Amino acid sequence: MSFQKLDQLGHRLEALEHALAILGADEATHMAVGGGEKRAEATSALAGMLHAQATAPEIGDWIAAAEAEPLNDEQQAAVRELRRQYTNLTCLPVEFVERQTTARMRSEQLWRDLRARNDWVGFLPALEGVVALVREEAALRADALDLAPYDALMEQYDPGNRAADITPVFAELKAFLKDFLPHALAVQDARLAKHPRKPLSGSYAVEKQRELGLAMMAAVGFDLTHGSLSVSHHPFCGGVPSDVRITTRYKTSDFLSALMGVLHETGHALYEQNLPKAWSHWPLGKARGMAVHESQSLFVEKQIGRNPAFWRWALPVVEKHLGEAWSLDDILPHVHHVGRGLIRVDADEVTYPLHVILRYELEQELVSGRLEAAELPEAWDAKMRDYLDLSTIDNPADGPMQDVHWPGAAFGYFPSYTLGAMMAAQQWAALTREHPSADKDLAKGDFSAINEWRRDKIWSQGSRWSTPELLERATGEKLNAVYFTDHLRRRYGDA
């Protein structure tokens, strides 16, 4: 049977994907600097092998034959996802995949070194090379998928996302946030005038922070027998579902920065660890796009991790590991702090979407050719001034060099963050309708009912449904941004 051939192929491809994922996680965390060139060669070769095996001409025939075979519902869904994956993979020649992988890895390695030096001039040639390859990729994909170039890139991260649908939603959200931000800051100032913010001690040993992070990870459901916590330049969740690698970065002056990073990445990890294991070798068993993935990480970081009920339980855990006693009234001004800042990963719930929208707008310009990489510092600074009243013109490290996404050729990814925030708020609203005791559970450190809802509605579904279908099945309605804006008003407004 052709389905059996596809099933066997899935196991072979999963093994190569496993090797690439672990090599990538190691490269970002433990690899010696001098190993970069050979690691890029090894990764490029493996990526080429994976691509060649996944795009073999006979696979198209197997898929067509399998579609005519008597399959059960799961197998039919598996074949549908295999066809979607095959169509997307065959857009790109093996030669291009190897060339882009080498350029991407060398660019990322340079970025880690040169961002620390704020060296835009030194980094620019590598970024220009990546942008040229991204434009080439977008053209190849657009032609094969009959999509606009930027839509063809987004399709790789979130099937079904289209700029024509996202742009008006983001424009409306941007208008709301530009008006709401001054209001939220005024509300915060009034609260702080009545109850001044208790300063952090500024003395948090990395090892103690790490132990706190591990304790929080385990409490919210992370399986430490199938994952680990490391340090990297940029927090990420990598590896494979059976061996999830998450990272954070530490500031000895501020324990909340690393802790929130850990909670965010743990949200990603919980999704990976709870995907359907029986489907792990099929595209069907993978996470359903990055907006859904971000909804899971932001659910843990924002809906849980910044919930006052969570902190009723968490404060004794913080005291145990860091030796500092905090009251709820003292910690919440830190947890709910709103402020204009340069760093996306450190941004609060109110300003974070503006960071994403800025990048979404700029990368569309880059892909289309209306903006060149050399023009990024000025273009970035103009939008940063407009949206957040801040400047990065003399600080590219905290401007267009800030994120790993563009050095790593991940264009079309950024909109997923804010779509994910909206989806997370909608999921929390649906969950609390079904489980009105969710806040009481959090206050006791009981995450079981919350995780069971997410496992049933999101995690166990893999890629069986499209993103809109998955959200509607989980929450009872299509994406509705009002849940996100209402969430912001309740937490940061006058209420």
C-alpha positions in Angstrom: 0.0 0.0 0.0 1.2 3.5 -0.8 0.1 4.8 2.7 2.5 2.2 4.2 5.4 3.6 2.1 4.5 7.1 3.2 4.4 5.9 6.8 7.9 4.3 6.5 9.2 7.5 4.9 7.8 9.5 7.8 9.9 7.6 10.3 13.1 8.2 8.2 12.4 11.9 7.9 11.6 12.2 11.6 15.1 10.8 12.4 16.8 13.4 10.2 14.6 16.1 11.7 15.6 14.9 15.2 19.3 15.1 14.4 19.0 18.6 12.9 17.0 19.9 15.8 19.5 18.7 18.4 22.4 20.0 16.4 20.7 23.4 16.2 20.0 23.5 19.9 23.5 22.5 20.7 24.9 25.1 18.3 23.0 27.9 20.1 23.9 26.8 23.6 27.1 24.7 24.0 29.1 24.6 20.8 32.5 26.2 21.0 32.9 29.3 18.8 35.5 27.6 16.7 33.1 24.9 15.7 30.8 27.2 13.7 32.2 26.6 10.2 32.1 22.8 10.4 28.7 22.8 12.2 27.3 24.9 9.4 28.7 22.4 6.8 27.3 19.4 8.8 23.9 21.0 9.2 23.7 22.1 5.6 24.5 18.5 4.5 21.9 17.0 6.7 19.3 19.6 5.6 20.1 18.8 2.0 19.6 15.0 2.7 16.3 15.7 4.5 15.1 17.9 1.7 16.1 15.4 -1.0 14.4 12.5 0.8 11.2 14.5 1.5 10.9 15.8 -2.1 11.7 12.5 -4.0 9.5 12.4 -7.1 7.9 9.1 -6.2 6.4 10.6 -3.1 3.9 12.5 -5.2 2.8 9.3 -6.8 2.5 7.6 -3.4 0.4 10.5 -2.1 -1.9 10.3 -5.1 -2.3 6.6 -4.7 -2.9 6.8 -0.9 -5.7 9.3 -1.4 -7.6 6.6 -3.3 -6.9 3.9 -0.6 -9.5 3.0 2.1 -8.0 4.9 5.0 -9.4 5.8 8.4 -10.0 9.4 9.5 -6.5 9.8 11.0 -4.8 8.4 8.0 -6.8 10.6 5.6 -5.8 13.6 7.7 -2.2 12.4 7.6 -2.2 12.2 3.8 -3.7 15.7 3.5 -0.9 17.2 5.6 1.7 15.1 3.7 0.4 16.6 0.4 0.6 20.1 1.8 4.1 19.5 3.1 5.2 17.9 -0.2 3.9 20.9 -2.2 5.7 23.4 0.0 9.0 21.4 0.1 9.1 20.8 -3.7 9.1 24.6 -4.2 12.8 24.7 -3.4 15.7 22.9 -5.2 18.1 21.0 -3.0 20.9 23.3 -4.1 19.0 26.3 -2.9 18.2 24.7 0.5 21.9 23.9 1.1 23.0 27.4 0.0 20.4 29.1 2.2 21.2 26.9 5.2 24.9 27.7 5.1 24.2 31.5 4.7 21.6 31.4 7.5 23.9 29.6 10.0 26.9 31.8 9.3 24.7 34.9 9.6 23.4 33.7 12.9 26.9 33.1 14.2 28.0 36.5 13.1 25.0 38.1 14.7 25.8 36.6 18.1 29.3 38.1 17.9 28.5 41.5 16.2 25.3 42.3 18.1 27.3 42.3 21.3 29.6 44.9 19.7 26.8 47.0 18.2 28.5 46.5 14.9 25.9 47.1 12.2 28.4 47.8 9.5 30.2 44.5 10.0 26.9 42.6 10.1 25.2 44.2 7.1 26.8 42.2 4.3 25.7 38.9 6.0 22.1 40.3 6.4 22.0 41.5 2.8 23.0 38.0 1.7 20.1 36.5 3.8 17.6 39.0 2.5 18.6 38.3 -1.1 18.1 34.6 -0.5 14.7 35.2 1.3 13.5 37.2 -1.8 14.6 34.2 -3.9 12.8 31.8 -1.7 9.6 34.0 -1.7 9.6 34.1 -5.5 10.0 30.3 -5.7 7.3 29.7 -3.2 4.9 32.3 -4.6 5.2 30.8 -8.1 4.5 27.2 -6.9 1.7 28.1 -4.4 0.1 30.9 -6.4 0.4 33.3 -3.6 1.9 36.8 -3.1 5.6 36.5 -2.1 5.1 37.5 1.6 2.1 35.3 1.9 4.1 32.4 0.5 6.6 32.9 3.4 3.9 33.2 6.0 2.5 30.0 4.7 5.5 28.1 6.1 4.9 29.3 9.6 1.1 29.5 9.7 -0.9 27.9 6.9 -3.7 30.1 5.8 -2.3 33.4 7.1 -2.6 36.2 4.5 -1.4 39.8 4.7 -4.7 41.0 3.4 -6.5 39.5 6.4 -3.8 40.4 9.0 -3.0 44.0 8.0 -6.4 45.6 8.8 -6.5 43.7 12.1 -3.1 45.0 13.0 -3.9 48.5 11.9 -6.9 48.5 14.2 -4.9 47.1 17.0 -2.1 49.6 16.5 -4.6 52.5 16.6 -6.1 51.1 19.9 -2.7 50.5 21.5 -1.3 54.0 20.6 -4.3 55.5 22.3 -4.4 53.0 25.2 -0.7 53.1 26.1 -0.8 56.7 27.4 -3.9 55.8 29.4 -2.3 52.7 30.9 0.8 54.6 31.8 -1.4 57.3 33.5 -3.3 54.6 35.5 0.0 53.0 36.5 1.4 56.4 37.7 -1.8 57.0 39.8 -1.4 53.6 41.4 2.3 54.0 42.1 1.6 57.4 43.7 -0.6 55.6 46.2 1.7 52.5 46.6 5.3 53.2 45.4 7.0 50.3 43.8 9.3 48.3 46.0 12.7 48.0 44.3 14.2 44.7 43.4 17.3 43.9 45.6 19.4 43.6 42.4 21.3 40.6 43.7 20.1 37.4 42.1 22.7 34.7 41.5 22.2 32.9 38.2 22.2 29.5 39.7 19.4 30.4 42.2 17.4 31.9 39.3 17.9 28.7 37.3 16.7 26.6 40.2 13.6 28.8 40.5 13.0 28.5 36.8 13.2 24.7 37.0 10.8 24.6 39.9 8.3 26.8 38.0 8.7 24.6 34.9 8.0 21.4 36.7 5.0 23.0 38.6 3.2 24.1 35.4 3.6 20.7 33.8 7.0 20.5 32.1 8.4 17.0 32.0 12.0 17.3 33.1 12.7 13.7 32.0 12.1 14.9 28.4 13.6 18.3 28.4 16.1 20.7 29.8 16.9 24.4 30.5 20.0 26.1 29.2 21.4 29.6 28.5 21.5 31.3 25.1 21.8 34.8 23.6 18.1 34.7 22.7 15.5 32.7 24.6 14.1 29.8 22.5 12.4 26.4 22.6 14.1 23.8 20.4 14.9 20.2 20.2 12.2 17.6 19.7 9.1 16.5 21.6 10.9 13.7 23.4 13.9 16.0 24.2 12.7 19.6 24.4 15.5 22.2 24.8 14.5 25.5 26.3 16.7 28.5 27.1 16.6 31.8 28.8 19.1 34.6 29.6 19.8 36.0 33.0 20.2 39.4 34.6 21.6 39.3 38.1 19.8 42.6 38.7 16.3 41.3 37.8 14.9 37.8 38.4 11.6 38.5 36.6 13.2 38.9 33.2 14.6 35.3 33.1 11.6 33.9 34.9 9.1 35.3 32.4 11.4 34.0 29.6 11.3 30.6 31.2 7.5 30.6 31.5 7.1 31.7 27.9 9.4 29.0 26.5 7.8 26.4 28.8 4.5 27.3 27.1 6.1 26.3 23.8 7.6 23.2 25.4 4.3 22.0 26.9 2.7 22.0 23.4 5.6 20.0 22.0 5.7 17.5 24.9 1.9 16.9 24.6 1.6 16.5 20.8 0.1 13.1 19.8 3.0 10.6 20.0 1.4 8.1 17.7 1.5 10.8 14.9 5.0 12.1 15.7 6.5 10.9 12.4 3.7 12.5 10.3 3.3 16.2 9.6 -0.1 15.6 11.2 1.6 15.1 14.5 3.5 18.5 14.4 2.3 21.7 16.0 -0.3 23.6 14.0 1.7 26.6 13.0 3.5 29.3 14.9 0.4 31.5 15.8 -1.0 28.5 17.7 2.5 27.8 19.1 2.7 31.4 20.3 -0.7 31.2 21.7 0.5 28.4 24.0 3.7 30.2 25.1 1.8 33.5 25.7 -1.0 31.6 27.5 1.6 30.5 30.1 3.5 33.7 30.3 0.6 36.2 30.2 -2.7 34.5 31.1 -1.0 32.4 33.8 2.3 34.0 34.7 1.0 37.6 35.1 -2.2 36.6 36.7 -2.5 37.8 40.3 -3.9 34.4 41.3 -0.7 32.7 40.0 1.4 34.9 42.2 -0.5 34.0 45.4 1.0 30.6 44.9 4.3 31.6 43.4 5.5 34.1 46.0 6.5 31.4 48.5 8.3 29.6 45.8 10.3 32.7 44.9 11.1 33.2 48.6 12.3 29.6 48.9 14.7 29.9 46.0 15.8 33.6 46.2 15.5 34.3 49.9 13.3 37.3 49.4 9.8 37.8 50.8 7.3 39.7 48.6 3.7 40.6 49.2 1.2 40.5 46.3 0.8 44.3 46.4 4.6 44.7 46.1 5.2 42.2 43.2 2.3 43.1 41.0 3.6 46.6 40.0 6.7 44.7 38.7 4.7 41.9 37.0 2.2 44.4 35.5 4.7 47.1 34.8 4.0 49.0 31.5 6.7 51.0 29.9 8.1 52.1 26.6 11.2 50.0 25.9 13.5 49.0 23.1 13.6 45.2 23.6 10.7 43.1 22.3 11.3 40.0 24.5 11.3 42.3 27.6 8.2 44.2 26.5 5.0 44.2 28.5 1.6 43.1 27.2 0.5 46.6 26.2 3.6 47.5 24.2 4.6 44.1 22.8 2.2 44.0 19.9 3.6 47.4 18.7 7.1 45.8 18.5 5.6 43.0 16.4 3.7 45.2 14.1 6.8 47.3 13.5 8.7 44.2 12.3 5.7 42.9 10.3 5.6 46.1 8.4 9.3 46.3 7.8 9.8 42.7 6.7 7.1 43.1 4.1 9.0 46.1 2.7 12.3 44.0 2.7 10.8 41.0 0.9 9.1 43.2 -1.7 12.3 45.2 -2.4 10.8 48.5 -1.4 13.3 48.6 1.4 16.9 47.5 1.4 18.8 46.0 4.4 21.1 49.1 4.5 18.1 51.3 5.1 16.8 49.4 8.1 18.3 51.5 10.9 16.5 54.6 9.7 13.3 52.9 8.9 13.3 51.1 12.2 14.0 54.3 14.1 11.1 56.1 12.3 8.6 53.5 13.3 10.0 53.2 16.9 9.6 57.0 17.3 6.0 56.9 16.0 4.8 53.8 17.9 6.8 54.1 21.2 8.4 57.5 21.2 11.8 56.0 21.4 14.9 56.1 19.2 17.4 53.4 18.1 19.2 55.4 15.4 22.6 55.1 17.2 21.9 51.7 18.7 21.3 49.1 16.0 22.0 46.3 18.6 18.6 47.2 20.1 17.1 48.0 16.7 17.3 45.9 13.6 20.0 43.6 15.1 17.9 42.8 18.1 16.2 39.6 17.1 17.6 36.3 15.7 14.7 35.9 13.2 16.1 38.0 10.3 19.7 36.7 10.6 18.1 33.2 10.6 16.0 34.0 7.5 12.7 33.6 9.4 10.7 36.1 7.5 6.9 35.8 7.9 7.2 34.6 11.5 6.7 37.8 13.4 2.9 38.2 12.9 2.4 34.9 14.7 3.4 36.5 18.0 0.5 39.0 18.2 -2.0 36.6 16.6 -0.9 34.2 19.3 -1.6 36.8 22.0 -5.1 37.3 20.7 -5.7 33.6 20.5 -4.3 33.1 24.1 -6.8 35.6 25.5 -9.6 34.0 23.6 -8.6 30.5 24.9 -8.4 31.7 28.5 -11.9 33.2 28.2 -13.3 29.9 26.8 -11.4 27.9 29.5 -12.8 30.0 32.4 -16.3 29.7 31.0 -15.9 25.9 31.3 -13.8 26.0 34.5 -14.8 29.1 36.6 -12.5 27.9 39.3 -9.3 28.4 37.2 -8.1 31.4 39.2 -8.7 29.5 42.5 -6.7 26.6 41.0 -3.8 28.9 40.1 -3.7 30.3 43.6 -3.2 26.8 44.9 -0.6 25.9 42.3 -3.0 23.4 40.7 -2.5 23.5 36.9 -4.2 20.1 36.2 -7.6 21.3 35.0 -6.1 24.1 33.0 -3.6 21.8 31.3 -6.2 19.1 30.7 -8.4 21.7 28.8 -5.4 22.7 26.7 -4.4 19.1 26.1 -7.8 18.2 24.9 -8.5 21.3 22.8 -5.1 22.2 21.4 -2.2 19.9 22.2 -3.6 16.5 21.2 -5.0 17.8 17.9 -1.6 18.3 16.3 -2.1 19.6 12.8 -5.4 17.9 12.2 -7.3 21.2 11.7 -6.4 24.5 10.2 -5.6 27.3 12.6 -9.0 28.9 12.3 -10.8 25.5 12.6 -8.7 24.6 15.7 -9.4 27.9 17.4 -13.1 27.7 16.6 -13.4 24.1 17.9 -11.5 25.0 21.1 -13.3 28.3 21.9 -16.6 28.1 20.0 -16.0 31.0 17.8 -13.6 32.4 15.2 -10.7 34.7 16.1 -12.1 37.7 18.0 -9.6 40.4 19.0 -12.1 41.8 21.6 -10.9 39.2 24.1 -7.4 40.6 23.9 -8.3 44.2 24.1 -10.8 43.5 26.9 -8.0 41.6 28.7 -5.7 44.6 28.4 -8.4 47.0 29.6 -9.1 44.9 32.7 -5.5 44.4 33.7 -4.0 47.7 32.8 -6.9 50.1 32.6 -9.2 51.7 35.2 -10.9 48.5 36.2 
